Amino acid sequence: MKTYLIGFSLMALCLISGSFRGDLFVQNRAAGPVPVPILLYHSVSGEKGDPLKIDPSRFEEEMTYLKKEGYHSIHFKELQEGWYNGRPLFPKPIIITFDDGYEDNYTAAYPILLKTGMKATIFVVTGSIGSPGRLTWQQLHTMESSGLIDTQSHTVTHSNLTKLSDEQKMRELVNSRNQILRKLGHLADVLAYPYGFYDRRSIDAVHKAGYQLAVITEPGAADVTHGRFQLHRILISGDLLLDQFKAALNGP
């Protein structure tokens, strides 16, 4: 009985201190928000010659590695809750993103994500949805229904926001959010800047349009100190070997 009570007391102490390590989460408020790698993909295709296209076999190898090494893929909503609302994140959190909304995100990447159980976010150019080689709204709805895929905004026409008037910026930002709401039933709260280009006025427009977060193409893990609208991402090109992929996870 004495041994049982001591063991129970130790477990209770660990739970109260927030340092209990289990399969669910690790919470350490004193350390503050942890940096989170955000991976940037585009197309998953066997076509050669374009570094933004990654072969499906290589993509599966990378997803399998992440799963095996204990990475927990999350969506941006979970990142927000963890960083700004104090909810504990899973150990080794990581965010997987795709830009532009290519059809092979559904035909090639999605089956691999289903197989490995990895979540991903697709930043779509809403004005291109349904065009040849691009995703359809039905495909996006199907993927979102799995709980693994989240759709966010890459604007309406993929225009460089720094070159647009304030009125044009708002049209790109607000209309894309509204289209996602109308077609998928939820607002887009996260933006990927087209081409990764942004400036102070673009950030102000993104905030004004109602977005909560925005991602850029600066390398390295995203850190809360970057600010809500300048979250770094790690570009994963199709020519990376697995050892290079592993090194890229830690950023420069």
N, C-alpha and C positions, 0 to 999 in steps of 0.2 A: 504493500500500500504506500509506504513511504517513497519508494522508487517511482511509483506511478504519479504521486503528487508532485515530486520534483520535476519529472518530465513534463507534466502538464503546465506547471508554473513557468518553466523555461520557454515552452511554446507560446504561452500567453504573453510573456514579456517580449518575445520576438515580434509577435503580431502588433502589440501596442507600439513598439518602437518603429514599426514600418520596415523592418529589415528581414522579414520572413521571406525566404526564397523558395518558391514553388513553381508549379507549371503555369500559374496564372500571371503573376506580375512581381516586379521588384519595385518597391517604393522607397525612395531616399530623398525626401524633401530638402534636406540640408544641402545636398549637392546641386540643387537647382535643375532647370530643364536641360535634358541631355541633347547634344547635337544629333540630328537625324539625317542619314544619307537619303537623298532624293535622286533616283536614277532616271535618266532621260533617254528614252528610246523613240524611234520614229516608225520605221517599217520593219516587219518580220517577213523576210522573203529570201528565196534562194538566188535571186538575181545578183550577178556580180558587178563590180565596178563602182558601186555607190556606198561610201562608208556609212551612210545613214540607214542602210538596209542590213539587217542581221539575219543570218541563216537560221531557220527554225531549230535545227539541231544544236546550234550554239546557244540560242536563247534558252532552250530547254536545259542545257548543261548549266547555264548560269542560274536559272530558277531552282534547279535541283540542288546546286551548291548552297544557295541561300537557305533553302529549307533544311538541308542536312546540318548546316552550321548554326542553326537555331535563330536565324533572323525571323522576325515577325513583321509581315507586311501590314501596313495600316493605310487608312484613308486620311485625307487632310482634316476631316472633322475630328478624328481621334487625336491628331497632332494638336489641333486647337484646344481640345479639352485637356490634354496633358500639359501643354505649355502655359496656357492662360487661365485655366480653371482648376488646376491642381489635381486633376484625375491621373492616377498612375498609368504610365505607358507600359506595354509589354517589354520584356527584355529585348535588346538588340532590335529596336524598331527601324523599319526601312519603308520608304515610299517608292513605288514603281510607277513611272508615268510614261505616256505615249503622247507625242505631239502630232497634230494635224488631222488625225482621224482616218487613217488608211484602212481600206477594206480588209487587208491581211491582219489587222489587229483582231478581227473577228474570225477569219478563216484559219489563221496560223497561230497567232499568239493566244487567243482565248482557250483553245483546247489544252494548251500547255499550262495555262494558269489554272484551269479546272483540275488538271491532273496533279499539279503540285499544291493546289490550295492557296496560291498566292494572289493577293489583292492587287489591283492596279487602278490608276486614274487615267482617263483618256481626255486630253484637251482637244476639243473639236473646233474646226472652223465651220460655224453653223451654216454659212452660205454655200458651202461645198458639199454638205451632206446629201447623199443620193446621187452625186455626180459619179461618172465612171472611175473606178479605183478607190472610191471613198465609201465610208460606212453609210448605212441607211439608219433612219430613226428606229425601224423595227429591230435591226441588229443591235443597236444600242440598248433598246428596251429589253431584249432577250438577255443580254449580258448583265445589265443592271439587276434583273430579276434573280440572278444567281447569288447576289450579295457580294460578289467579288469585284465588280466593276463600278466605278463612279465616273460620271461624265461632268466635265468642267469646261470652261470657256477658253478659246484661243481667238476670240473676236468673231466678227461676221465674215470679213473678207481677207484676213491675215495681212492687213495694212500696217506699215510702220507707224506706230502711234506718235512718235516724235515728229513726224512730218504732217500730222493732221491738225486742223483747227480744233479749238475746244469743243465746238458743236459736233464736228465729225468724230472726235474721240468718244463723246458720250453716246453717239448713235451706234458706234461699233460695240461699245461695252454694254450698254443697256439692252440693245436689241438681241444680242447673243444670249444674255441672261433670260430674257423673256421667251425666246424661242425654245430654250432648254426647258423652261418651266411649262410651256404649252405642250411640248411633245413628250416630256419624260416625267412631268409632275413635280419637279423640284427646281429651285433656283440654283444657279451656279454661284458659288461663293469664292471660287479660286480662279485666278487668271494666269495664263502663261502668255507673257508678252511676245507678240510676233517677232521673230528673228532675235529675240532676247533684248531688243532695243527699248530703252525707257529713259525718261528724264524726270525732273521734279514735277513738271506739269502733268506728265502721264500718270505718275503716282497719285497726284491729287485727284485726277479724273477717275482713276480706279477706285479710290476711296469714296468719292462722291457717288459713283455708280452703284455702290452697295457691296462691293467685294470685301471679303475678310482677309484674304491672303493673295499674294502673287509670287510667281516664281520667275527666276532669271536663268541665265546660262553661265554664270560665274561658277568655276569648279569648286569642289569641296562640299562637305556636309553642311546642311542647313543648320543655322544656329539662331536661337532666339534673339541674339544681339544684332542680327542683320536687319531686324525690323520686319513687320508683317508683309511688306510689299517688295522685298528684295531677297527672297529665299533662294539660296544657291542650289544648283543641281549638278549632278555628275553625268556628263555625256558618255553614253556607252555606244561606241562605234562597232561596226560589224567586223572589223579586223582585229579586235582585242582577243588575245589568247586568254585562257582561264586564269593563269597566273597574273596577267596584267589586269584582268577584271578584279581579282582579289585585292590587288594593290590599289586599284581605283576606288574601292569602297572606303578607304581611309583618306582619300583626297590628297591634295598636294601638301 
